[in-house]
Amino acid sequence: MKVFRGLPHAESRAPCALAIGNFDGVHRGHQALLARLREAASKLGLEAAVMTFEPHPREFFARLAGNPNKAPTRIASLRDKLQSLANQNIDRVIVEHFNAHFAALSPQDFVEKILVQGLHVKWLMVGEDFCYGAKRAGNVVSLIEAGKQYGFHVEILPTVVHGGARVSSSAIRAALAHGDFAQAEQLLGHPYTISGHVVHGKKLGRSIGFPTLNLRVAHKNPALMGVLIVQVHGLAAAPLPAVASLGVRPTVDDSGRVLLEVHLLDRALDCYGKLVRVEFLHKLRDEEKYPDLLTLTAAIASDVENARAWFRNSSARAMSATDRI
């Protein structure tokens, strides 16, 4: 899969079938859209391309208005989004920098400069609530008319429903905010994970007896925060049980930087630089600020014991279910 930051250079602008969206989480609705995109691209002999945005347009406008807290939480990092798109066999991804210039494009300029001249779109798919251009002045009706004028076909994907619930990034954000990982998995079509390279930290966890793998979280507003039971993929043949903290570490850091810290249960490994994937299983509690390191250490010890108990009970439930088969 080829990834472009902004519009491709002229020599890379092969005609394409295109889907446009934020694709946060690449959930079942996105997957249905991408499957239809691949089908159309194959039939027409075109590359299957996706245009997505960084930052999220609503995040840009929230910052512009001085209300960053109004921005939507983020389900996935750009790394994980791109990996999910690659898993859907997309040929080309255009990561468009959403800034003041892009936001000011008129609907006509968006069609002419981005879709026609910039991407050579021949077939286009969007969701039924898609809007484009300055002040969201363009909609699916005007887009269909533009397609007739400029020679590209527009197809609209209706809302996807799974298990009686509308599949949307907003619904997944709500599920994660409540620690409902089963619901998030139903909407995503797979367990919720975050991936990243293990980086060096301040070694505070090691000094208090709970060494951690540290993963940077690029965005400051993740959809999930708190102390969580997880398992880590990428370090052994089977996933390793662990307990994690995802948040801003208010007891020891006042920078507001978001970090994912993962403590492997009863296992010590040299993991620096390795790419791992953390799968979230159960939320223990929200993040808290403690008066001192002694209180923090006691809380972590309790979290570790609760995680061990959860894994023991989970194994017992699995064995019981096997016995009933």
C-alpha positions as CSV (number, residue, x, y, z in Angstrom):
1,M,0.0,0.0,0.0
2,K,1.3,3.4,-1.0
3,V,0.9,6.3,1.5
4,F,1.0,9.9,0.4
5,R,1.1,13.0,2.7
6,G,-1.1,15.3,0.7
7,L,-1.8,15.0,-3.0
8,P,0.5,12.6,-5.0
9,H,3.0,14.1,-7.4
10,A,1.8,14.3,-11.0
11,E,3.6,11.0,-12.0
12,S,1.8,9.2,-9.2
13,R,-1.7,10.4,-10.1
14,A,-3.1,7.3,-11.8
15,P,-6.9,7.2,-12.2
16,C,-8.5,5.7,-9.2
17,A,-11.6,4.7,-7.4
18,L,-11.8,6.7,-4.2
19,A,-13.4,6.6,-0.8
20,I,-13.3,9.7,1.5
21,G,-13.6,9.7,5.2
22,N,-11.9,10.0,8.6
23,F,-11.9,6.2,9.0
24,D,-11.3,6.4,12.8
25,G,-11.2,2.8,13.9
26,V,-11.9,1.4,10.4
27,H,-15.1,-0.3,11.8
28,R,-17.6,-2.6,10.2
29,G,-19.3,0.3,8.4
30,H,-15.9,1.4,6.9
31,Q,-15.1,-2.2,6.0
32,A,-18.4,-2.5,4.0
33,L,-17.5,0.8,2.2
34,L,-14.0,-0.4,1.5
35,A,-15.2,-3.8,0.2
36,R,-17.5,-2.0,-2.3
37,L,-14.6,0.2,-3.2
38,R,-12.3,-2.7,-4.0
39,E,-15.1,-4.4,-6.0
40,A,-15.6,-1.3,-8.1
41,A,-11.9,-0.7,-8.6
42,S,-11.3,-4.2,-9.7
43,K,-14.2,-4.1,-12.2
44,L,-13.0,-0.8,-13.7
45,G,-9.3,-1.6,-13.6
46,L,-8.5,1.2,-11.2
47,E,-6.4,1.5,-8.0
48,A,-8.5,1.5,-4.8
49,A,-7.6,4.7,-3.0
50,V,-8.7,6.3,0.3
51,M,-8.5,9.9,1.3
52,T,-8.4,10.6,5.0
53,F,-7.5,13.6,7.2
54,E,-5.0,14.5,9.8
55,P,-6.0,16.0,12.2
56,H,-9.7,15.1,12.3
57,P,-11.6,18.1,10.8
58,R,-13.6,18.5,14.0
59,E,-10.4,18.6,16.0
60,F,-9.1,21.3,13.7
61,F,-12.2,23.5,14.1
62,A,-12.3,22.9,17.9
63,R,-8.8,24.1,18.2
64,L,-9.5,27.1,15.9
65,A,-12.4,28.1,18.2
66,G,-10.2,27.8,21.3
67,N,-12.2,24.8,22.6
68,P,-9.9,21.8,22.2
69,N,-12.1,19.8,24.6
70,K,-14.8,19.9,22.0
71,A,-12.8,17.7,19.7
72,P,-13.8,14.1,19.3
73,T,-11.8,11.5,21.1
74,R,-9.6,9.4,18.9
75,I,-10.1,5.7,18.5
76,A,-6.9,4.9,16.5
77,S,-3.5,6.5,15.9
78,L,-2.5,7.2,12.3
79,R,-0.3,4.2,12.4
80,D,-3.1,1.9,13.4
81,K,-5.5,3.5,10.9
82,L,-3.0,2.9,8.0
83,Q,-2.5,-0.7,9.1
84,S,-6.2,-1.3,9.2
85,L,-6.5,0.2,5.7
86,A,-3.7,-2.1,4.5
87,N,-5.5,-5.0,6.0
88,Q,-8.5,-4.1,3.8
89,N,-6.2,-4.4,0.7
90,I,-6.3,-0.7,-0.2
91,D,-3.8,0.3,-2.9
92,R,-3.2,3.9,-2.0
93,V,-3.9,6.2,0.9
94,I,-3.8,10.0,0.8
95,V,-3.4,11.6,4.2
96,E,-4.6,15.1,3.6
97,H,-3.3,17.7,6.1
98,F,-6.6,19.4,7.3
99,N,-5.6,23.0,7.8
100,A,-7.1,26.5,7.2
101,H,-6.3,26.4,3.5
102,F,-8.0,23.0,3.0
103,A,-10.9,24.0,5.1
104,A,-11.4,27.2,3.0
105,L,-11.8,25.3,-0.3
106,S,-15.1,25.9,-1.9
107,P,-17.1,22.8,-2.9
108,Q,-16.2,23.6,-6.6
109,D,-12.5,23.9,-5.8
110,F,-12.6,20.7,-3.8
111,V,-14.0,18.8,-6.8
112,E,-11.8,20.5,-9.4
113,K,-8.5,20.8,-7.6
114,I,-8.6,17.7,-5.3
115,L,-10.8,15.1,-6.9
116,V,-10.3,15.8,-10.7
117,Q,-6.9,17.4,-11.0
118,G,-5.2,16.1,-7.9
119,L,-6.4,12.5,-7.8
120,H,-8.0,11.7,-11.3
121,V,-11.0,10.2,-9.6
122,K,-13.2,8.0,-11.9
123,W,-15.4,6.4,-9.2
124,L,-16.2,7.8,-5.8
125,M,-17.9,6.4,-2.7
126,V,-18.9,8.4,0.4
127,G,-21.3,7.9,3.3
128,E,-24.8,9.3,3.1
129,D,-24.0,12.2,5.6
130,F,-20.9,13.3,3.7
131,C,-20.3,17.1,3.3
132,Y,-17.4,18.9,1.7
133,G,-16.1,22.4,1.1
134,A,-16.0,25.5,3.2
135,K,-18.8,25.6,5.8
136,R,-19.8,22.1,4.7
137,A,-21.6,23.7,1.8
138,G,-21.4,20.7,-0.5
139,N,-23.4,17.5,0.1
140,V,-24.1,14.2,-1.6
141,V,-26.6,15.8,-4.0
142,S,-24.2,18.4,-5.3
143,L,-21.4,15.8,-5.4
144,I,-23.5,13.5,-7.7
145,E,-24.1,16.5,-10.0
146,A,-20.4,17.3,-10.0
147,G,-19.7,13.8,-10.9
148,K,-21.9,14.0,-14.0
149,Q,-20.2,17.2,-15.0
150,Y,-16.6,16.0,-14.5
151,G,-17.0,12.4,-15.5
152,F,-16.8,10.4,-12.3
153,H,-19.5,8.1,-10.8
154,V,-20.6,8.7,-7.2
155,E,-22.0,5.9,-5.1
156,I,-23.5,6.5,-1.6
157,L,-23.1,3.9,1.1
158,P,-26.2,3.8,3.4
159,T,-25.8,3.4,7.2
160,V,-24.5,0.0,8.2
161,V,-26.3,-1.7,11.1
162,H,-24.8,-4.6,13.0
163,G,-26.7,-6.5,15.7
164,G,-29.5,-3.9,15.6
165,A,-27.1,-1.0,16.3
166,R,-25.9,1.7,13.9
167,V,-22.2,1.2,13.3
168,S,-20.3,4.5,13.8
169,S,-17.1,5.8,15.2
170,S,-19.2,7.8,17.8
171,A,-20.8,4.5,19.0
172,I,-17.3,3.0,19.4
173,R,-16.1,6.0,21.3
174,A,-19.0,5.7,23.7
175,A,-18.4,2.0,24.2
176,L,-14.7,2.6,25.0
177,A,-15.5,5.5,27.3
178,H,-17.7,3.1,29.3
179,G,-15.1,0.2,29.2
180,D,-17.5,-1.9,27.1
181,F,-14.9,-3.8,25.1
182,A,-17.4,-6.4,23.9
183,Q,-19.6,-3.8,22.3
184,A,-16.5,-2.1,20.8
185,E,-15.4,-5.4,19.3
186,Q,-18.9,-6.0,17.8
187,L,-18.7,-2.6,16.1
188,L,-15.1,-2.8,15.0
189,G,-15.2,-6.5,13.9
190,H,-12.1,-7.2,16.0
191,P,-10.8,-6.6,19.6
192,Y,-9.7,-3.0,20.4
193,T,-5.9,-2.6,20.3
194,I,-3.3,0.1,20.3
195,S,0.1,-0.5,18.7
196,G,3.5,1.2,19.0
197,H,7.2,0.9,19.5
198,V,8.4,0.5,23.1
199,V,10.3,3.6,24.1
200,H,12.5,4.5,27.1
201,G,10.7,6.2,30.0
202,K,11.9,7.7,33.3
203,K,12.3,4.2,34.7
204,L,10.0,5.1,37.7
205,G,8.0,1.9,37.4
206,R,11.2,-0.1,37.7
207,S,12.3,1.8,40.8
208,I,9.1,1.0,42.6
209,G,9.0,-2.7,41.6
210,F,6.7,-2.5,38.6
211,P,8.7,-2.1,35.4
212,T,6.6,-1.0,32.3
213,L,6.7,-1.0,28.6
214,N,6.0,2.5,27.4
215,L,4.2,3.4,24.2
216,R,3.7,7.0,23.1
217,V,0.2,8.1,22.2
218,A,0.4,10.8,19.6
219,H,-3.0,12.3,20.1
220,K,-3.9,14.0,23.4
221,N,-7.5,12.9,23.5
222,P,-7.8,9.0,23.3
223,A,-11.2,7.4,23.4
224,L,-10.1,5.2,26.3
225,M,-8.3,6.1,29.5
226,G,-7.7,4.5,32.8
227,V,-6.2,1.4,34.4
228,L,-6.9,-1.7,32.3
229,I,-6.3,-5.4,32.0
230,V,-4.6,-6.1,28.7
231,Q,-2.6,-8.7,26.8
232,V,0.4,-7.9,24.7
233,H,1.0,-9.3,21.2
234,G,4.4,-9.3,19.5
235,L,6.8,-10.4,22.3
236,A,6.1,-14.1,22.4
237,A,4.3,-16.9,20.5
238,A,1.2,-16.2,22.6
239,P,-0.1,-12.9,24.0
240,L,1.3,-12.0,27.4
241,P,-1.0,-11.0,30.3
242,A,-0.5,-7.5,31.7
243,V,-2.0,-4.6,33.4
244,A,-1.8,-1.1,31.8
245,S,-2.3,2.6,32.6
246,L,-3.4,4.8,29.7
247,G,-3.5,8.4,30.6
248,V,-1.5,11.5,31.7
249,R,0.0,10.1,34.9
250,P,-1.2,13.0,37.1
251,T,0.8,11.8,40.2
252,V,4.2,12.0,38.6
253,D,3.8,14.2,35.5
254,D,2.1,17.5,34.9
255,S,2.9,17.9,31.2
256,G,-0.5,16.5,30.0
257,R,1.4,14.1,27.7
258,V,-0.6,10.8,27.2
259,L,1.3,7.6,27.7
260,L,0.4,3.9,27.6
261,E,2.4,2.1,30.3
262,V,2.1,-1.7,30.4
263,H,3.4,-4.0,33.2
264,L,3.8,-7.6,32.2
265,L,2.6,-10.0,34.9
266,D,5.4,-12.1,36.2
267,R,7.6,-11.6,33.2
268,A,10.6,-9.4,32.6
269,L,11.7,-8.8,29.0
270,D,14.0,-6.4,27.1
271,C,11.5,-4.8,24.7
272,Y,12.9,-1.4,23.8
273,G,12.4,-0.6,20.1
274,K,10.0,-3.5,19.5
275,L,6.7,-3.0,17.9
276,V,3.9,-4.4,20.1
277,R,0.1,-4.5,20.0
278,V,-1.8,-4.0,23.2
279,E,-5.3,-5.6,23.3
280,F,-7.7,-4.3,25.9
281,L,-9.7,-6.8,27.9
282,H,-11.2,-5.1,31.0
283,K,-11.2,-1.7,32.7
284,L,-10.3,-1.8,36.4
285,R,-10.7,1.9,37.2
286,D,-10.2,5.5,36.2
287,E,-6.8,7.2,36.5
288,E,-6.3,8.9,39.8
289,K,-3.8,11.4,41.3
290,Y,-2.2,10.2,44.6
291,P,-0.6,12.4,47.3
292,D,2.7,10.5,47.1
293,L,4.7,7.6,45.6
294,L,3.9,5.3,48.5
295,T,0.2,5.6,47.9
296,L,0.7,5.2,44.1
297,T,2.8,2.1,44.6
298,A,0.1,0.5,46.8
299,A,-2.6,1.3,44.2
300,I,-0.5,-0.3,41.5
301,A,0.1,-3.4,43.6
302,S,-3.7,-3.7,44.1
303,D,-4.2,-3.3,40.3
304,V,-1.7,-6.1,39.6
305,E,-3.4,-8.5,42.0
306,N,-6.8,-7.7,40.6
307,A,-5.4,-8.3,37.1
308,R,-4.0,-11.7,38.1
309,A,-7.4,-12.6,39.7
310,W,-9.2,-11.6,36.5
311,F,-6.9,-13.8,34.4
312,R,-7.3,-16.7,36.8
313,N,-11.1,-16.4,36.6
314,S,-11.0,-16.0,32.9
315,S,-9.0,-19.2,32.6
316,A,-11.5,-21.0,34.9
317,R,-14.4,-19.8,32.8
318,A,-12.7,-21.0,29.6
319,M,-12.1,-24.4,31.1
320,S,-15.7,-24.7,32.3
321,A,-17.0,-23.8,28.9
322,T,-14.7,-26.4,27.3
323,D,-16.0,-29.0,29.7
324,R,-19.6,-28.3,28.7
325,I,-18.9,-28.8,25.0
